[in-house]
Amino acid sequence: MIIVRFTSGLGNQMFQYNLYSLLKELYPGTPVKADVTWFYTNDEHHGFELERIFGGVAGSQFSLDKASMAEIYRASGQVPVFVKGPLGVPVRYLLGPINRKLREAGKPEKCGLTLDQLEKEIDFETIKNLDVSRNTFIFGFFIEERYYRDRIEKLKRELKFPPLTGENEKLAERMMSGNSVSVHVRRGDYLSQKYSGKFLCLGRDYYEHAVGVIREKLSDPKFYIFSEDPDYVMKEFAWLPDKEIVSINTGNDSYRDMQLMTKCRANIIANSTFSQLGAILNENPEHITVYPAKYMTDEDTEVRTMPGWIRI
């Protein structure tokens, strides 16, 4: 059995789902399941969103088989949090010493991966050569291009958005009628103490450069700015004409912003998996994506090799 742990916000969940789906292809005779217990004690962003957004959409090939508590224990060598809500956090703390003892006893080494491998994201070659005679527990983000580059059309069939309605539908129609460009400005949690000094908040230099690149590629572009901080972009993007700030989607409807990004002729993405997925799932052939050379404060991004992706 192979179990993939799901964590974090929507973009990361979608990349983890891609890995989950890839593993089903690589190991058709082995059960591949999802561990979603991280969300029992973490309310980051909007919780576990994949089933709510993509489950039950007409024509979608989305499917997710959740692992039981016993299966998670057998694959990870750790006792998972087994209750949701307010009780989950104290249970997690109570389980801490138990799971630490299990790690010290070497239990994970009996589960397909060494203790060292369980403490860091395993690489692509390891993913392709798992020992399926043993249980394997996998966690990480898996955002590198090699995991999804050859699977984009399949992902579009599996991660199919529900139909747009109302103002979103009208906005999508405008986007599809001209040279629309999505611009994602990520701030919010990147300014928090938790992420301060780790993630870059991209500034005016990046966006001016990106807009210049787009204007060389498209005639009369119209820019649609997406951000959780519309007041900031209203002020800081005063220099940009032909723009519209999109602020109609909040809370559990925030995913609609990503869906709208897929309708644009081009994407200027932030150092965020949210807008990265909007560009990857773009519905327009020969679309253009401008992406930053640096996501983190201490390292550059990988160079994308997909057609139309421009690194600045």
Secondary structure, 3 states (H helix, E strand, C coil): CEEEECCCCHHHHHHHHHHHHHHHHHCCCCCEEEECHHHHCCCCCCCCCHHHHHCCCCCCCCCCCECCHHHHHHHHCCCCCCCCHHHHHHHHHHHHHHHHHHHHCCHHHHCCCCHHHHCCCCCHHHHHCCCCCCCEEECCCCCCHHHHCCCHHHHHHHCCCCCCCHHHHHHHHHHHCCCEEEEEECCHHHHCCCCCCCECCCCHHHHHHHHHHHHHHCCCCEEEEEECCHHHHHHHCCCCCCEEEECCCCHHHCHHHHHHHCCCCEEECCCCHHHHHHHHCCCCCCCEEEECCECECCCECCCCCCCCEEEC
